[in-house]
Structures are given as C-alpha cells and as structure tokens.
Amino acid sequence: MLRLNCFFQAKDQKSYVTALKAAVDLTEKSQKHEGNIAYDVFSSATRPDVFIICETWENQEVLDKHAATPEFKEDVRIMNECGVLKVEQFVF
C-alpha cells in the first residue's frame, strides 16, 4: 500500500482558489480510479495559502495508471502553475 501527502502552497489568493478547484476536481475523479483506497483534499486551518491532498493506493502499478490519466496531468499542471506542489510518498 502507498500513501502520498501532496502539499500545495499558492502564489497568491487567486492562485489558491484556482488550484483548490483543480484539486477538488482531481479528487472527485481519482476516488473512482482502480486501486484507490482513499483520496481527499484538506485546507489548512492556520495558513490560507496551503492545502494538502492525501492519497492511499493499493500498489505502485495502480498509482502509475492514475498518474497517466488526462485529468491527473491537467489538474497537476494547473496546480504547478499556481504555486508549489511537494509530494511525500510512504510505502506500507
């Protein structure tokens, strides 16, 4: 099982809103992907420019399939244009 924590920090408030919309869109689609165990996005209670996407996948193969989808590529592109996205991956 794989767990990813994807931390996002926006350039500005307008970028935050745009990136959060992309993150929510990606979350809704990713929850339906094969091998997804959990997928959600959370806004920081202490930093108005930060959110995190938490993902859990059955294995690397299904994660790779997820990362190859058009929606993943598009929504991650939007987030990267709006700020900095840092990913931590843990294997269970």
Contact map, one row per residue, 1 for C-alpha under 8 A:
11100000000000000000000000000000000000000000000000000001111000000000000000000000000000000011
11110000000000000000000000000000000000000000000000000001111100000000000000000000000000001111
11111000000000000000000000000000000000000000000000000111100000000000000000000000000000001111
01111100000000000000000000000000000000000000000000001111000000000000000000000000000000111100
00111110000000000000000000000000000000000000000000011110000000000000000000000000000000111000
00011111000000000000000000000000000000000000000000011100000000000000000000000000000011110000
00001111100000000000000000000000000000000000000001111000000000000000000000000000000011100000
00000111110000000000000000000000000000000000000001110000000000000000000000000010001111000000
00000011111000010000000000000000000000000000000011100000000000000000000000000000001110000000
00000001111110110010000000000000000000000000000011000000000000000000000000000000011100000000
00000000111110110000000000000000000000000000000010000000000000000000000000000000011100000000
00000000011111110000000000000000000000000000000010000000000000000000000000000000010000000000
00000000011111111000000000000000000000000000000010000000000000000000000000000000000000000000
00000000000111111100000000000000000000000000000000000000000000000000000000000000000000000000
00000000011111111110000000000000000000000000000000000000000000000000000000000000011000000000
00000000111111111111000000000000000000000000000011000000000000000000000000000000011000000000
00000000000011111111100000000000000000000000000000000000000000000000000000000000000000000000
00000000000001111111110000000000000000000000000000000000000000000000000000000110010000000000
00000000010000111111111000000000000000000000000000000000000000000000000000000110010000000000
00000000000000011111111100000000000000000000000000100000000000000000000000000010000000000000
00000000000000001111111110000000000000000000000000000000000000000000000000000000000000000000
00000000000000000111111111000000000000000000000000000000000000000000000000110110000000000000
00000000000000000011111111100000000000001000000000001000000000000000000000110010000000000000
00000000000000000001111111110000000000011000000000000000000000000000000000000000000000000000
00000000000000000000111111111000000000000000000000000000000000000000000000100000000000000000
00000000000000000000011111111100000000000000000000000000000000000000001100100000000000000000
00000000000000000000001111111110000000111000000000000000000000000000000000000000000000000000
00000000000000000000000111111111000000000000000000000000000000000000000000000000000000000000
00000000000000000000000011111111100000000000000000000000000000000000001000000000000000000000
00000000000000000000000001111111100100100000000000000000000000000100000000000000000000000000
00000000000000000000000000111111100111100000000000000000000000000000000000000000000000000000
00000000000000000000000000011111110100000000000000000000000000000000000000000000000000000000
00000000000000000000000000001111111100000000000000000000000000000100000000000000000000000000
00000000000000000000000000000001111100000000000000000000000001000000000000000000000000000000
00000000000000000000000000000000111110000000000000000000111001100000000000000000000000000000
00000000000000000000000000000111111111100000000000000011110001000000000000000000000000000000
00000000000000000000000000000010001111100000000000000011110000000000000000000000000000000000
00000000000000000000000000000010000111110000000000000111100000000000000000000000000000000000
00000000000000000000000000100110000111111000000000001111000000000000000000000000000000000000
00000000000000000000000100100000000001111100000000001110000000000000000000000000000000000000
00000000000000000000001100100000000000111110000000111100000000000000000000000000000000000000
00000000000000000000000000000000000000011111000000111100000000000000000000000000000000000000
00000000000000000000000000000000000000001111100101110000000000000000000000000000000000000000
00000000000000000000000000000000000000000111111111110000000000000000000000000000000000000000
00000000000000000000000000000000000000000011111100000000000000000000000000000000000000000000
00000000000000000000000000000000000000000001111100000000000000000000000000000000000000000000
00000000000000000000000000000000000000000001111111000000000000000000000000000000000000000000
00000000000000000000000000000000000000000011111111000000000000000000000000000000000000000000
00000000111110010000000000000000000000000001001111100000000000000000000000000000000000000000
00000011110000010000000000000000000000000011001111110000000000000000000000000000000000000000
00000011100000000001000000000000000000001111000011111000000000000000000000000000000000000000
00001111000000000000000000000000000000001111000001111100000000000000000000000000000000000000
00011110000000000000001000000000000000111100000000111110000000000000000000000000000000000000
00111100000000000000000000000000000001111100000000011111000000000000000000000000000000000000
00111000000000000000000000000000000111110000000000001111100000000000000000000000000000000000
11110000000000000000000000000000000111100000000000000111110000000000000000000000000000000000
11100000000000000000000000000000001111000000000000000011111101100000000000000000000000000000
11000000000000000000000000000000001110000000000000000001111101100000000000000000000000000000
11000000000000000000000000000000001000000000000000000000111111100000000000000000000000000000
01000000000000000000000000000000000000000000000000000000111111110000000000000000000000000000
00000000000000000000000000000000000000000000000000000000001111111000000000000000000000000000
00000000000000000000000000000000011100000000000000000000111111111100000000000000000000000000
00000000000000000000000000000000001000000000000000000000111111111110000000000000000000000000
00000000000000000000000000000000000000000000000000000000000111111111000000000000000000000000
00000000000000000000000000000000000000000000000000000000000011111111100000000000000000000000
00000000000000000000000000000100100000000000000000000000000001111111100100000000000000000000
00000000000000000000000000000000000000000000000000000000000000111111100110000000000000000000
00000000000000000000000000000000000000000000000000000000000000011111110110000000000000000000
00000000000000000000000000000000000000000000000000000000000000001111111110000000000000000000
00000000000000000000000000000000000000000000000000000000000000000001111111000000000000000000
00000000000000000000000001001000000000000000000000000000000000000000111111100000000000000000
00000000000000000000000001000000000000000000000000000000000000000111111111110000000000000000
00000000000000000000000000000000000000000000000000000000000000000011111111111000000000000000
00000000000000000000000000000000000000000000000000000000000000000000011111111100000000000000
00000000000000000000011011000000000000000000000000000000000000000000001111111110000000000000
00000000000000000000011000000000000000000000000000000000000000000000000111111111000000000000
00000000000000000000000000000000000000000000000000000000000000000000000011111111100000000000
00000000000000000110010000000000000000000000000000000000000000000000000001111111110000000000
00000001000000000111011000000000000000000000000000000000000000000000000000111111111110000000
00000000000000000000000000000000000000000000000000000000000000000000000000011111111110000000
00000000000000000000000000000000000000000000000000000000000000000000000000001111111000000000
00000000011100110110000000000000000000000000000000000000000000000000000000000111111100000000
00000001111000110000000000000000000000000000000000000000000000000000000000000011111110000000
00000001111000000000000000000000000000000000000000000000000000000000000000000011011111000000
00000111100000000000000000000000000000000000000000000000000000000000000000000011001111100000
00000111000000000000000000000000000000000000000000000000000000000000000000000000000111110000
00011110000000000000000000000000000000000000000000000000000000000000000000000000000011111000
00011100000000000000000000000000000000000000000000000000000000000000000000000000000001111100
01111000000000000000000000000000000000000000000000000000000000000000000000000000000000111110
01110000000000000000000000000000000000000000000000000000000000000000000000000000000000011111
11100000000000000000000000000000000000000000000000000000000000000000000000000000000000001111
11100000000000000000000000000000000000000000000000000000000000000000000000000000000000000111
